[in-house]
Amino acid sequence: MTNITFQDSKHWWIQILVGVLWITTGIATVLFPGQSFLVLALAFSVILAATGASHIIFSLYNKKHTEIFIWNLVVGILDILIGSLLFLHPEITAVTLPFVFGFLLIFRSVSLISFSIEIRRLRNSHWGYVLVLGISTLLFAIFVLFFPLIGIFTIVFWTGIGFLISGLGNLYLGWKEFKIERRKS
């Protein structure tokens, strides 16, 4: 088996191509928020169900820690049920996604807050960061629930921005690989 390093890359154009694809997707997401929202709603339902499965697996590996086991098991079951329901009924997803998103964030924030208390009992010095993240998530969730239209545009906008940033990262990597390849020639 050979070690391939960043300097050995000969296919810099693939990074450029992926970057252009991500940037194009990001621009389309921001420019066509209605269609993007429907696609994101379906993707959200699939991701939610997959996340639920991972939470259940994690909880089964942590049966000894009752709080971790219970919270992750409940979150996992809830994620699978909601994700499956939303996938089977995309019309519900489109209308209710901001509310589902808000309530899911509330549930997750409570989970983070309880997890911070648990890790504090274990004498972990970083429990405060987890607590702050839990409280911040709770505040954002409440905001989304009271302003669902803003929640929809927030979801679409930040997803589009994320795609754009990812694409720029790929463009940068491709450019760096191109420069390295060019120096070798």
N, CA and C of each residue as an Amber inpcrd file, in Angstrom:
protein
   555
   0.8430000  -1.1830000   0.0000000   0.0000000   0.0000000   0.0000000
   0.8810000   1.2360000   0.0000000   0.6190000   2.1790000  -0.8930000
   1.4260000   3.3850000  -0.9720000   0.7070000   4.5240000  -0.2820000
   1.4960000   5.4250000   0.2420000   0.9290000   6.6200000   0.8640000
   0.7940000   7.7020000  -0.1930000  -0.4010000   8.1950000  -0.3720000
  -0.6380000   9.2730000  -1.3170000  -0.7950000  10.5520000  -0.5070000
   0.0390000  11.5290000  -0.8070000  -0.0210000  12.7910000  -0.0850000
  -0.6770000  13.8440000  -0.9560000  -0.8850000  14.9900000  -0.3610000
  -1.4860000  16.1260000  -1.0540000  -0.6480000  16.4720000  -2.2850000
   0.6960000  16.3450000  -2.1640000   1.5840000  16.7020000  -3.2570000
   1.5480000  15.6850000  -4.4010000   1.0510000  14.4760000  -4.1740000
   0.9980000  13.4530000  -5.2080000  -0.2690000  13.5320000  -6.0610000
  -1.1820000  14.4250000  -5.7170000  -2.4550000  14.4950000  -6.4180000
  -2.2530000  14.9680000  -7.8500000  -2.8170000  14.2100000  -8.7870000
  -2.7080000  14.5510000 -10.2040000  -4.0580000  14.9410000 -10.7910000
  -5.0700000  14.8800000 -10.0030000  -6.4180000  15.1340000 -10.5130000
  -7.0110000  16.3670000  -9.8490000  -6.2830000  17.4540000  -9.8910000
  -6.7020000  18.7040000  -9.2780000  -8.0300000  19.2020000  -9.8480000
  -8.2900000  18.8830000 -11.1150000  -9.4910000  19.3560000 -11.7810000
 -10.7620000  18.7920000 -11.1530000 -10.6450000  17.6380000 -10.4820000
 -11.8240000  17.0650000  -9.8200000 -12.2640000  17.9750000  -8.6720000
 -11.2930000  18.4890000  -7.9050000 -11.6230000  19.4260000  -6.8230000
 -12.2990000  20.6770000  -7.3900000 -11.7860000  21.1680000  -8.5170000
 -12.3770000  22.3500000  -9.1540000 -13.8100000  22.0440000  -9.5940000
 -14.0080000  20.8890000 -10.2130000 -15.3330000  20.4880000 -10.6740000
 -16.3180000  20.3730000  -9.5060000 -15.8790000  19.7210000  -8.4220000
 -16.7410000  19.5860000  -7.2360000 -17.0400000  20.9700000  -6.6510000
 -16.0250000  21.8380000  -6.6150000 -16.2380000  23.1910000  -6.1030000
 -17.2760000  23.9510000  -6.9070000 -17.1840000  23.8600000  -8.2270000
 -18.1550000  24.5350000  -9.0970000 -19.5510000  23.9520000  -8.8720000
 -19.6390000  22.6320000  -8.7150000 -20.9340000  21.9890000  -8.4560000
 -21.5530000  22.4910000  -7.1530000 -20.7500000  22.5440000  -6.0880000
 -21.2570000  23.0230000  -4.7920000 -21.6430000  24.5020000  -4.8520000
 -20.8340000  25.3060000  -5.5120000 -21.1530000  26.7360000  -5.6240000
 -22.4370000  26.9270000  -6.4210000 -22.5870000  26.1920000  -7.5190000
 -23.8080000  26.2640000  -8.3250000 -25.0260000  25.8410000  -7.5000000
 -24.8790000  24.7750000  -6.7390000 -25.9710000  24.3170000  -5.8710000
 -26.3040000  25.3680000  -4.8210000 -25.2840000  25.9850000  -4.2520000
 -25.5040000  27.0340000  -3.2500000 -26.2430000  28.2220000  -3.8180000
 -25.8370000  28.6520000  -5.0170000 -26.5080000  29.7900000  -5.6610000
 -27.9560000  29.4280000  -5.9860000 -28.1720000  28.2290000  -6.5330000
 -29.5400000  27.7890000  -6.8480000 -30.3890000  27.7070000  -5.5860000
 -29.7990000  27.2510000  -4.4940000 -30.5350000  27.1440000  -3.2290000
 -31.0060000  28.5110000  -2.7610000 -30.1370000  29.5060000  -2.8710000
 -30.4940000  30.8590000  -2.4180000 -31.4480000  31.5310000  -3.4010000
 -31.2460000  31.3250000  -4.7110000 -32.0860000  31.9870000  -5.7070000
 -33.4770000  31.3720000  -5.8620000 -33.5980000  30.0810000  -5.5880000
 -34.8900000  29.3980000  -5.7240000 -35.2880000  28.7850000  -4.3840000
 -35.6230000  29.6190000  -3.4120000 -35.8680000  29.1030000  -2.0560000
 -37.0630000  28.1640000  -1.9530000 -38.1010000  28.3530000  -2.7530000
 -39.2750000  27.4760000  -2.6760000 -38.9480000  26.0440000  -3.0660000
 -38.3520000  25.8840000  -4.2340000 -37.9730000  24.5540000  -4.6960000
 -36.9040000  23.9550000  -3.7920000 -35.9640000  24.7840000  -3.3880000
 -34.8930000  24.3090000  -2.5080000 -35.4580000  23.8240000  -1.1890000
 -36.4710000  24.5040000  -0.7000000 -37.0710000  24.1130000   0.5680000
 -37.7020000  22.7280000   0.4750000 -38.3770000  22.4490000  -0.6530000
 -38.9840000  21.1250000  -0.8140000 -37.9160000  20.0260000  -0.8630000
 -36.8390000  20.2770000  -1.5890000 -35.7490000  19.3010000  -1.6530000
 -35.1160000  19.1320000  -0.2750000 -34.8920000  20.2520000   0.4090000
 -34.3060000  20.1830000   1.7530000 -35.2330000  19.4590000   2.7250000
 -36.5360000  19.6490000   2.5520000 -37.4890000  18.9810000   3.4350000
 -37.3820000  17.4660000   3.2970000 -37.2890000  16.9780000   2.0580000
 -37.1380000  15.5350000   1.8490000 -35.7890000  15.0410000   2.3720000
 -34.7450000  15.8050000   2.0990000 -33.4200000  15.4200000   2.5950000
 -33.4080000  15.4180000   4.1210000 -34.0920000  16.3800000   4.7110000
 -34.1650000  16.4620000   6.1650000 -34.8090000  15.2090000   6.7430000
 -35.8650000  14.7250000   6.1100000 -36.5510000  13.5460000   6.6390000
 -35.6520000  12.3170000   6.5930000 -34.8790000  12.1680000   5.5290000
 -33.9640000  11.0270000   5.4120000 -32.8360000  11.1530000   6.4410000
 -32.2620000  12.3380000   6.5460000 -31.1720000  12.5640000   7.5050000
 -31.6720000  12.3560000   8.9320000 -32.8830000  12.7970000   9.2010000
 -33.4520000  12.6460000  10.5410000 -33.6000000  11.1710000  10.9090000
 -34.0930000  10.3640000   9.9940000 -34.2410000   8.9240000  10.2640000
 -32.8770000   8.2620000  10.4620000 -31.8920000   8.6340000   9.6400000
 -30.5490000   8.0640000   9.7850000 -29.9060000   8.4890000  11.1010000
 -30.1310000   9.7180000  11.4940000 -29.6160000  10.1940000  12.7800000
 -30.2440000   9.4220000  13.9250000 -31.5230000   9.1370000  13.7980000
 -32.2180000   8.3500000  14.8200000 -31.6020000   6.9810000  14.9820000
 -31.2810000   6.3430000  13.8810000 -30.6420000   5.0240000  13.9510000
 -29.2930000   5.1160000  14.6610000 -28.5300000   6.1590000  14.3740000
 -27.2270000   6.3030000  15.0350000 -27.3820000   6.5680000  16.5320000
 -28.4090000   7.3200000  16.9300000 -28.6590000   7.5540000  18.3590000
 -29.0250000   6.2510000  19.0740000 -29.8290000   5.4340000  18.4300000
 -30.2190000   4.1600000  19.0430000 -28.9930000   3.2660000  19.2100000
 -28.1600000   3.1920000  18.1830000 -26.9390000   2.3910000  18.2800000
 -26.0470000   2.9230000  19.3950000 -25.8770000   4.2410000  19.4570000
 -25.0570000   4.8510000  20.5040000 -25.6130000   4.5270000  21.8860000
 -26.9350000   4.5980000  22.0290000 -27.5420000   4.3210000  23.3360000
 -27.3180000   2.8750000  23.7470000 -27.3810000   1.9580000  22.7900000
 -27.1740000   0.5470000  23.1070000 -25.7390000   0.2750000  23.5590000
 -24.8000000   1.0420000  23.0190000 -23.4090000   0.8950000  23.4530000
 -23.1540000   1.5420000  24.8120000 -24.0910000   2.3530000  25.2800000
 -23.9210000   3.0680000  26.5450000 -25.0120000   2.7200000  27.5500000
 -25.3710000   1.4550000  27.6190000 -26.4310000   1.0200000  28.5340000
 -26.0820000   1.2750000  30.0040000 -24.8020000   1.2570000  30.3220000
 -24.3750000   1.4250000  31.7240000 -24.7040000   2.8080000  32.2730000
 -24.6740000   3.8050000  31.3940000 -24.9480000   5.1820000  31.8100000
 -26.4200000   5.4740000  31.5470000 -27.2300000   5.3360000  32.5500000
 -28.6830000   5.3850000  32.4050000 -29.1710000   6.6330000  31.6830000
 -28.6980000   7.8180000  32.1020000 -29.1910000   9.0540000  31.4900000
 -28.8220000   9.1260000  30.0160000 -27.5800000   8.7610000  29.6890000
 -27.1410000   8.7830000  28.2990000 -27.9480000   7.7760000  27.4890000
 -28.1330000   6.5910000  28.0430000 -28.8730000   5.5290000  27.3650000
 -30.3020000   5.9720000  27.0820000 -30.9930000   6.4500000  28.0810000
 -32.4080000   6.8100000  27.9360000 -32.5880000   7.9690000  26.9590000
 -31.8080000   9.0430000  27.1480000 -31.9710000  10.2100000  26.2790000
 -31.6850000   9.8710000  24.8290000 -30.5950000   9.1660000  24.5790000
 -30.2540000   8.8280000  23.2000000 -31.2400000   7.8520000  22.5840000
 -31.7550000   6.9290000  23.3790000 -32.7520000   5.9950000  22.8800000
 -34.0360000   6.7330000  22.5020000 -34.4860000   7.6220000  23.3670000
 -35.7110000   8.3890000  23.0990000 -35.5120000   9.3010000  21.8880000
 -34.3780000  10.0030000  21.8350000 -34.0940000  10.8800000  20.6990000
 -34.0460000  10.0570000  19.4140000 -33.4120000   8.8920000  19.4640000
 -33.3080000   8.0390000  18.2840000 -34.6530000   7.5610000  17.7840000
 -35.4850000   7.0830000  18.6840000 -36.8220000   6.6070000  18.2970000
 -37.6440000   7.7590000  17.7290000 -37.5900000   8.9080000  18.4010000
 -38.3210000  10.0850000  17.9300000 -37.8340000  10.5080000  16.5430000
 -36.5260000  10.5200000  16.3280000 -35.9780000  10.8980000  15.0250000
 -36.4350000   9.9470000  13.9220000 -36.4070000   8.6550000  14.1880000
 -36.8280000   7.6760000  13.1740000 -38.3160000   7.8270000  12.8640000
 -39.1350000   7.9680000  13.8860000 -40.5750000   8.1110000  13.6610000
 -40.9010000   9.3740000  12.8750000 -40.3410000  10.4980000  13.3030000
 -40.6340000  11.7640000  12.6190000 -40.0460000  11.7620000  11.2130000
 -38.8080000  11.2940000  11.0630000 -38.1820000  11.2420000   9.7430000
 -38.9690000  10.3850000   8.7680000 -39.4420000   9.2310000   9.2210000
 -40.2310000   8.3410000   8.3550000 -41.5630000   8.9750000   7.9780000
 -42.2440000   9.5580000   8.9500000 -43.5310000  10.2130000   8.6880000
 -43.3660000  11.3440000   7.6730000 -42.3340000  12.1640000   7.8730000
 -42.1250000  13.2940000   6.9750000 -41.7300000  12.8440000   5.5670000
 -41.0050000  11.7590000   5.4570000 -40.6290000  11.2570000   4.1320000
 -41.8500000  10.7120000   3.3950000 -42.7200000  10.0150000   4.1030000
 -43.9050000   9.4330000   3.4800000 -44.9470000  10.4860000   3.1030000
 -44.9070000  11.6330000   3.7800000 -45.8710000  12.7080000   3.5200000
 -45.1270000  14.0270000   3.3180000 -44.5290000  14.2240000   2.1410000
 -43.7270000  15.4350000   1.9160000 -44.5320000  16.7320000   2.0240000
 -45.8280000  16.6540000   1.7660000 -46.6500000  17.8650000   1.9030000
 -46.7050000  18.3280000   3.3590000 -46.7210000  17.3760000   4.2660000
 -46.6750000  17.7210000   5.6970000 -45.3180000  18.3340000   6.0180000
 -44.2810000  17.7510000   5.4370000 -42.9360000  18.2350000   5.6810000
 -42.8120000  19.6960000   5.2940000 -43.2930000  20.0470000   4.1230000
 -43.1520000  21.4140000   3.6300000 -43.8450000  22.4200000   4.5420000
 -45.0240000  22.0620000   5.0290000 -45.7870000  22.9920000   5.8650000
 -45.2670000  23.0170000   7.3030000 -44.8930000  21.8740000   7.7920000
 -44.5710000  21.7810000   9.2220000 -43.0870000  21.7960000   9.5570000
 -42.2100000  21.7990000   8.5430000 -40.7830000  21.6880000   8.8220000
 -40.2730000  22.7340000   9.8200000 -40.6650000  23.9880000   9.7130000
 -40.1650000  24.9370000  10.7250000 -40.6050000  24.5650000  12.1470000
 -41.8350000  24.0540000  12.2790000 -42.3180000  23.6720000  13.6040000
 -41.6400000  22.3970000  14.0910000 -41.5200000  21.4310000  13.1760000
 -40.8130000  20.1930000  13.5270000 -39.3770000  20.5370000  13.9180000
 -38.7640000  21.3790000  13.1050000 -37.4000000  21.8120000  13.3640000
 -37.3020000  22.4990000  14.7220000 -38.2290000  23.3920000  15.0100000
 -38.2230000  24.1010000  16.2960000 -38.4090000  23.1730000  17.4760000
 -39.4010000  22.2700000  17.4030000 -39.6300000  21.3380000  18.5130000
 -38.4930000  20.3330000  18.6600000 -37.9470000  19.9150000  17.5300000
 -36.7990000  19.0120000  17.5860000 -35.6100000  19.7010000  18.2590000
 -35.4100000  20.9730000  17.9390000 -34.3350000  21.7190000  18.5840000
 -34.5880000  21.8870000  20.0900000 -35.8450000  22.0630000  20.4700000
 -36.1520000  22.1460000  21.9010000 -35.8060000  20.8240000  22.5760000
 -36.2200000  19.7340000  21.9750000 -35.9190000  18.4200000  22.5460000
 -34.4160000  18.2040000  22.6300000 -33.6890000  18.5820000  21.5760000
 -32.2360000  18.4300000  21.5730000 -31.5810000  19.3490000  22.5890000
 -32.1190000  20.5300000  22.7650000 -31.5340000  21.4490000  23.7490000
 -31.7020000  20.8990000  25.1590000 -32.8580000  20.3210000  25.4430000
 -33.0690000  19.6950000  26.7490000 -32.0960000  18.5250000  26.9150000
 -31.8890000  17.7880000  25.8370000 -30.9350000  16.6840000  25.8690000
 -29.5220000  17.1990000  26.1510000 -29.1280000  18.2810000  25.4890000
 -27.7970000  18.8560000  25.7350000 -27.6550000  19.3620000  27.1640000
 -28.6930000  20.0110000  27.6500000 -28.6460000  20.5400000  29.0180000
 -28.5330000  19.3950000  30.0250000 -29.3160000  18.3430000  29.8290000
 -29.2310000  17.2010000  30.7520000 -27.8860000  16.4930000  30.6150000
 -27.3610000  16.4280000  29.4010000 -26.0440000  15.8190000  29.1970000
 -24.9600000  16.6420000  29.8990000 -25.0900000  17.9700000  29.8750000
 -24.1010000  18.8120000  30.5600000 -24.1210000  18.5560000  32.0660000
 -25.3110000  18.3400000  32.6100000 -25.4250000  18.0290000  34.0340000
 -24.7740000  16.6800000  34.3360000 -24.9950000  15.7230000  33.4410000
 -24.4030000  14.4010000  33.6220000 -22.8750000  14.4620000  33.5610000
 -22.3220000  15.1950000  32.5960000 -20.8620000  15.2430000  32.5090000
 -20.2650000  16.1020000  33.6210000 -21.0660000  16.9910000  34.1850000
 -20.5890000  17.7390000  35.3610000 -20.4140000  16.7880000  36.5400000
 -21.3570000  15.8470000  36.6650000 -21.2480000  14.8430000  37.7360000
 -20.0100000  13.9710000  37.5640000 -19.5830000  13.8090000  36.3120000
 -18.3930000  13.0150000  36.0230000 -17.1140000  13.8480000  36.1560000
 -17.2580000  15.0590000  36.6480000 -16.1410000  15.9720000  36.8840000
 -15.4500000  16.4170000  35.5970000 -16.1930000  16.5530000  34.5260000
 -15.6430000  17.0380000  33.2750000 -15.6860000  18.5580000  33.3100000
 -14.5570000  19.1820000  33.0420000 -14.4740000  20.6390000  33.1640000
 -15.1670000  21.3870000  32.0220000 -15.5550000  20.6950000  30.9750000
 -16.1710000  21.3510000  29.8220000 -17.6990000  21.2970000  29.8370000
 -18.2780000  20.9270000  30.9490000 -19.7360000  20.8170000  31.0080000
 -20.4220000  22.1490000  30.7460000 -19.7740000  23.2510000  31.1310000
 -20.3660000  24.5740000  30.9500000 -20.5700000  24.9270000  29.4850000
 -19.6430000  24.5110000  28.6320000 -19.7850000  24.7680000  27.1940000
 -21.0070000  24.0410000  26.6450000 -21.1940000  22.8150000  27.0700000
 -22.3440000  22.0280000  26.6090000 -23.6370000  22.6690000  27.1100000
 -23.6210000  23.1830000  28.3360000 -24.7940000  23.8630000  28.8920000
 -25.1220000  25.1110000  28.0760000 -24.1160000  25.9110000  27.7470000
 -24.3270000  27.1220000  26.9480000 -24.8700000  26.7640000  25.5660000
 -24.3380000  25.7060000  24.9610000 -24.8510000  25.2650000  23.6660000
 -26.3150000  24.8210000  23.7730000 -26.6510000  24.1350000  24.8540000
 -28.0320000  23.7010000  25.0660000 -28.9810000  24.8730000  25.2260000
 -28.5790000  25.8620000  26.0040000 -29.4150000  27.0470000  26.2160000
 -29.5320000  27.8520000  24.9180000 -28.4280000  27.9810000  24.1830000
 -28.4590000  28.7060000  22.9010000 -29.3880000  28.0130000  21.9120000
 -29.3240000  26.7020000  21.8660000 -30.1970000  25.9350000  20.9770000
 -31.6570000  26.1420000  21.3660000 -31.9390000  26.1710000  22.6470000
 -33.2980000  26.3920000  23.1340000 -33.8170000  27.7690000  22.6960000
 -32.9950000  28.7940000  22.8400000 -33.4080000  30.1510000  22.4450000
 -33.6650000  30.2310000  20.9370000 -32.7970000  29.6180000  20.1400000
 -32.9940000  29.6160000  18.6920000 -34.2750000  28.8600000  18.3330000
 -34.5420000  27.7600000  19.0150000 -35.7470000  26.9690000  18.7540000
 -37.0070000  27.7810000  19.0300000 -37.0070000  28.4920000  20.1170000
 -38.1660000  29.3290000  20.4570000 -38.3730000  30.4020000  19.3850000
 -37.2760000  30.9990000  18.9100000 -37.3480000  32.0000000  17.8470000
 -37.9740000  31.4130000  16.5850000 -37.5400000  30.2250000  16.1840000
 -38.0750000  29.5710000  14.9840000 -39.5560000  29.2610000  15.1560000
 -39.9700000  28.8380000  16.3440000 -41.3800000  28.5090000  16.5660000
 -42.2740000  29.7410000  16.5030000 -41.7870000  30.8640000  16.9870000
 -42.6040000  32.0720000  16.9710000 -42.5800000  32.7860000  15.6190000
 -41.5540000  32.5280000  14.8290000 -41.4310000  33.1470000  13.5120000
 -41.1160000  32.0670000  12.4690000 -42.1070000  31.1980000  12.1360000
 -41.8410000  30.0610000  11.2490000 -41.3800000  30.4560000   9.8490000
 -41.8920000  31.5620000   9.3230000 -41.4650000  31.9870000   7.9940000
 -39.9820000  32.3330000   8.0050000 -39.5500000  32.9730000   9.0600000
 -38.1210000  33.2600000   9.2110000 -37.3570000  31.9460000   9.3540000
 -37.9620000  30.9780000  10.0230000 -37.3290000  29.6680000  10.1560000
 -37.1100000  29.0100000   8.8030000 -38.0990000  29.1050000   7.9160000
 -37.9770000  28.5260000   6.5730000 -36.8300000  29.1910000   5.8200000
 -36.8320000  30.5210000   5.8090000 -35.7860000  31.2230000   5.0660000
 -34.4170000  31.0390000   5.7060000 -34.3840000  30.8960000   7.0150000
 -33.1150000  30.6400000   7.6910000 -32.5470000  29.2950000   7.2630000
 -33.4030000  28.2820000   7.2240000 -32.9640000  26.9480000   6.8270000
 -32.4100000  26.9780000   5.4070000 -33.1510000  27.5770000   4.4780000
 -32.7370000  27.6060000   3.0810000 -31.4850000  28.4720000   2.9040000
 -31.4840000  29.6500000   3.4900000 -30.3640000  30.5740000   3.3160000
 -29.0590000  29.9850000   3.8380000 -29.0720000  29.4770000   5.0700000
 -27.8280000  28.9630000   5.6320000 -27.3780000  27.6770000   4.9540000
 -28.3090000  26.9110000   4.4260000 -27.9160000  25.7350000   3.6450000
 -27.2120000  26.1830000   2.3640000 -27.7790000  27.1650000   1.6900000
 -27.1420000  27.6990000   0.4820000 -25.7630000  28.2700000   0.7710000
 -25.6390000  28.9990000   1.8600000 -24.3340000  29.5610000   2.2480000
 -23.3530000  28.4350000   2.5520000 -23.8180000  27.3920000   3.2210000
 -22.9550000  26.2430000   3.5150000 -22.4520000  25.5880000   2.2380000
 -23.3320000  25.4450000   1.2400000 -22.9190000  24.8820000  -0.0420000
 -21.8670000  25.7690000  -0.7080000 -22.0930000  27.0800000  -0.6700000
 -21.1410000  28.0090000  -1.2720000 -19.7670000  27.9210000  -0.6060000
 -19.7440000  27.9000000   0.7100000 -18.4770000  27.8160000   1.4460000
 -17.7670000  26.5110000   1.1390000 -18.5160000  25.4320000   1.1050000
 -17.9280000  24.1340000   0.7720000 -17.3300000  24.1740000  -0.6330000
 -18.0330000  24.7580000  -1.5770000 -17.5340000  24.8720000  -2.9430000
 -16.2680000  25.7070000  -3.0280000 -16.2410000  26.8010000  -2.2910000
 -15.0260000  27.6210000  -2.2710000 -13.8490000  26.8380000  -1.7030000
 -14.1200000  26.0160000  -0.6900000 -13.0680000  25.1730000  -0.1300000
 -12.5200000  24.2030000  -1.1630000 -13.4060000  23.5850000  -1.9530000
 -12.9500000  22.6820000  -3.0070000 -12.1780000  23.4230000  -4.1000000
 -12.6410000  24.6190000  -4.4640000 -11.9090000  25.4090000  -5.4470000
 -10.5010000  25.7280000  -4.9550000 -10.4010000  26.0910000  -3.7100000
  -9.0960000  26.4080000  -3.1280000  -8.1780000  25.1820000  -3.1530000
  -8.7100000  24.0350000  -2.7440000  -7.9030000  22.8060000  -2.7780000
  -7.4600000  22.4680000  -4.1990000  -8.3650000  22.5890000  -5.1460000
  -8.0210000  22.3130000  -6.5380000  -6.9440000  23.2490000  -7.0460000
  -7.0560000  24.5070000  -6.7130000  -6.0560000  25.4950000  -7.1220000
  -4.6960000  25.1680000  -6.5210000  -4.6730000  24.8090000  -5.2240000
  -3.4110000  24.4400000  -4.5690000  -2.8190000  23.1940000  -5.2210000
  -3.6360000  22.2030000  -5.5090000  -3.1570000  20.9900000  -6.1610000
  -2.6400000  21.2960000  -7.5670000  -3.3170000  22.1790000  -8.2780000
  -2.8700000  22.5810000  -9.6080000  -1.4890000  23.2210000  -9.5360000
  -1.3110000  24.1190000  -8.5800000  -0.0170000  24.7920000  -8.4400000
   1.0960000  23.7940000  -8.1180000   0.7940000  22.8270000  -7.2790000
   1.7910000  21.7980000  -6.9290000   2.1160000  20.9570000  -8.1580000
   1.1130000  20.5600000  -8.8910000   1.3080000  19.7390000 -10.1030000
   2.1030000  20.5130000 -11.1470000   1.8160000  21.7750000 -11.2660000
   2.4990000  22.6220000 -12.2500000   3.9910000  22.7660000 -11.9030000
   4.3020000  22.8960000 -10.5980000   5.6970000  23.0020000 -10.1590000
   6.4760000  21.7370000 -10.4770000   5.7910000  20.5920000 -10.4180000
   6.4570000  19.2970000 -10.6680000   6.7690000  19.1190000 -12.1580000
   6.0240000  19.7990000 -13.0320000   6.2050000  19.6240000 -14.4850000
   7.4070000  20.3700000 -15.0070000
